[in-house]
Amino acid sequence: MVRLKTRWHNKEATHSFDQIAGALAYNLWKIAMNGVLNLEKADFETNTLKHRMEIIAEYLAFCVHLADRMTYEQFDENERLAFMTELVSKCAKHYEDNMRDIMGGGDYRQAFIELVNHRMAEYAECDYSAENGPSFGMKRIFSDFIKELLNEKDKQWIGQQIIDAEAPEIVKHLRRAMPNLFT
């Protein structure tokens, strides 16, 4: 079980978009890292730390999209844009900091933001419901993006792992972590 920030210590305080986005980005990062660990435990091969980070980036993009879908009705359009911009920025910071630790200096932030923007457009074409979460099509697209990163041996099985195990676990974690962050 992933330990996520699910509530604020001071329940009486109001929290800015920046604070909420920061807490949520931290949770998304932990969910994405846990996803890679789940794949490794299921005997999917990751070759290097850089390879793990590529997979984490795909998990983060999927998580960001789900967070957007799950919070869509809480905001007007301007608030939603501000919140999602802040969330992606915070996720990009986590990604960039870790890539610099692994690969050394470089601009990893912009490449990550471009990946998220591209994935948001892809996932936006799929259905999502508050009750059932992401549609089969959205989970299939997510599995296809992960599949592109794996070796030939693992490609034939990753779809089932993502659709049946990983995507539902991501939704479960988000449903547990998100509601109290917005109160």
C-alpha positions in Angstrom: 0.0 0.0 0.0 1.3 3.4 -0.9 1.4 6.0 1.9 -0.2 9.1 0.5 -1.0 12.5 1.9 -4.8 12.2 2.3 -5.6 15.1 4.7 -4.2 18.3 6.0 -2.8 18.5 9.5 -4.6 21.8 10.2 -8.2 21.1 9.1 -9.3 24.6 9.9 -6.9 26.3 7.4 -7.8 27.1 3.8 -5.3 25.9 1.2 -4.3 27.6 -2.0 -4.2 25.9 -5.4 -0.4 25.9 -5.0 -0.5 24.0 -1.8 -3.2 21.5 -3.0 -1.3 21.0 -6.3 1.9 20.4 -4.4 0.3 17.8 -2.1 -1.4 16.1 -5.1 1.8 16.1 -7.2 3.6 14.5 -4.3 0.9 11.8 -4.2 1.0 11.3 -8.0 4.8 10.9 -7.9 4.4 8.2 -5.2 1.7 6.4 -7.2 3.9 6.5 -10.3 6.9 5.1 -8.5 4.7 2.4 -6.9 3.5 1.5 -10.4 7.0 0.9 -11.6 7.7 -1.3 -8.5 4.5 -3.2 -9.2 5.6 -3.9 -12.8 9.0 -5.1 -11.6 7.3 -7.3 -9.0 5.2 -8.8 -11.8 8.5 -9.6 -13.6 8.4 -6.8 -16.2 11.9 -5.8 -16.9 13.2 -2.3 -16.4 16.8 -1.9 -17.5 18.1 1.3 -16.0 17.1 4.1 -13.8 16.5 6.2 -16.9 14.1 3.5 -18.2 12.2 3.6 -14.9 11.9 7.3 -15.2 10.4 7.0 -18.7 7.8 4.7 -17.3 7.2 7.0 -14.3 6.6 9.8 -16.8 3.9 7.8 -18.5 2.3 7.0 -15.2 2.4 10.6 -14.1 0.8 11.7 -17.3 -2.0 9.2 -16.8 -2.4 10.2 -13.2 -2.5 13.9 -14.1 -5.3 13.3 -16.6 -7.3 11.3 -14.1 -6.9 14.0 -11.5 -8.2 16.5 -14.1 -11.2 14.3 -14.8 -11.9 13.7 -11.1 -11.8 17.4 -10.2 -13.4 18.8 -13.4 -16.7 19.8 -11.8 -15.0 21.4 -8.8 -13.7 24.4 -10.8 -14.8 27.0 -13.3 -12.7 27.0 -16.4 -10.1 29.6 -15.2 -9.7 27.8 -11.9 -9.3 24.5 -13.6 -6.6 25.9 -15.9 -4.7 27.5 -13.0 -4.9 24.3 -10.9 -3.9 22.0 -13.7 -1.0 24.3 -14.8 0.2 24.3 -11.2 -0.2 20.5 -10.8 1.7 19.8 -14.0 4.4 22.2 -13.0 4.8 20.5 -9.6 4.9 17.1 -11.2 7.5 18.4 -13.7 9.7 19.6 -10.8 9.6 16.1 -9.2 10.5 14.6 -12.6 13.2 17.0 -13.3 14.8 16.7 -9.9 15.0 13.0 -10.2 16.2 13.0 -13.8 19.0 15.4 -12.8 20.0 13.0 -10.0 20.1 10.1 -12.5 21.3 11.7 -15.7 23.0 14.9 -14.6 22.2 18.5 -15.7 19.7 19.2 -18.4 16.3 20.5 -19.1 14.0 17.6 -18.4 11.0 19.8 -17.4 10.0 21.0 -20.8 10.1 17.5 -22.3 7.9 16.2 -19.5 5.4 19.0 -19.9 5.2 18.3 -23.6 4.6 14.6 -22.9 1.8 15.4 -20.5 0.2 17.9 -22.9 0.3 15.3 -25.7 -1.1 12.5 -23.4 -3.8 14.8 -22.1 -5.0 15.3 -25.7 -4.9 11.5 -26.3 -6.8 10.6 -23.1 -9.3 13.4 -23.6 -10.8 11.4 -26.5 -11.8 8.6 -24.1 -14.7 8.3 -21.8 -14.5 8.7 -18.1 -17.2 8.4 -15.4 -17.1 9.3 -11.8 -18.6 5.9 -10.9 -16.5 3.6 -13.2 -13.4 5.7 -13.7 -11.4 5.5 -17.0 -13.0 3.7 -19.9 -11.4 0.5 -21.3 -10.2 2.6 -24.2 -8.3 5.0 -21.9 -6.7 2.1 -20.0 -5.8 0.5 -23.4 -4.1 3.7 -24.6 -2.2 3.9 -21.3 -1.1 0.3 -21.7 0.0 1.1 -25.3 2.2 3.9 -24.1 3.9 1.7 -21.5 4.2 -1.1 -24.1 6.3 1.2 -26.3 8.8 1.3 -23.5 9.2 -2.4 -22.8 11.2 -5.1 -24.4 9.7 -7.6 -26.8 9.2 -10.3 -24.2 7.1 -8.1 -22.0 5.1 -6.3 -24.7 2.6 -9.2 -25.1 1.6 -9.2 -21.4 1.7 -5.5 -20.4 -1.8 -4.7 -21.7 -3.5 -7.1 -19.3 -1.3 -5.9 -16.4 -2.1 -2.3 -17.0 -5.8 -2.7 -17.7 -6.6 -5.3 -15.0 -4.2 -4.2 -12.2 -2.4 -0.9 -12.6 -5.1 1.4 -13.8 -7.6 0.3 -11.2 -5.0 0.7 -8.4 -4.2 4.2 -9.6 -7.9 5.1 -9.5 -8.2 3.5 -6.0 -5.3 5.6 -4.7 -6.6 8.8 -6.2 -10.1 8.3 -4.8 -8.6 7.8 -1.4 -6.1 10.7 -1.5 -7.9 13.5 -3.4 -11.2 14.4 -1.7 -9.8 15.6 1.6 -7.1 17.7 0.0 -9.7 20.0 -1.5 -11.5 20.6 1.8 
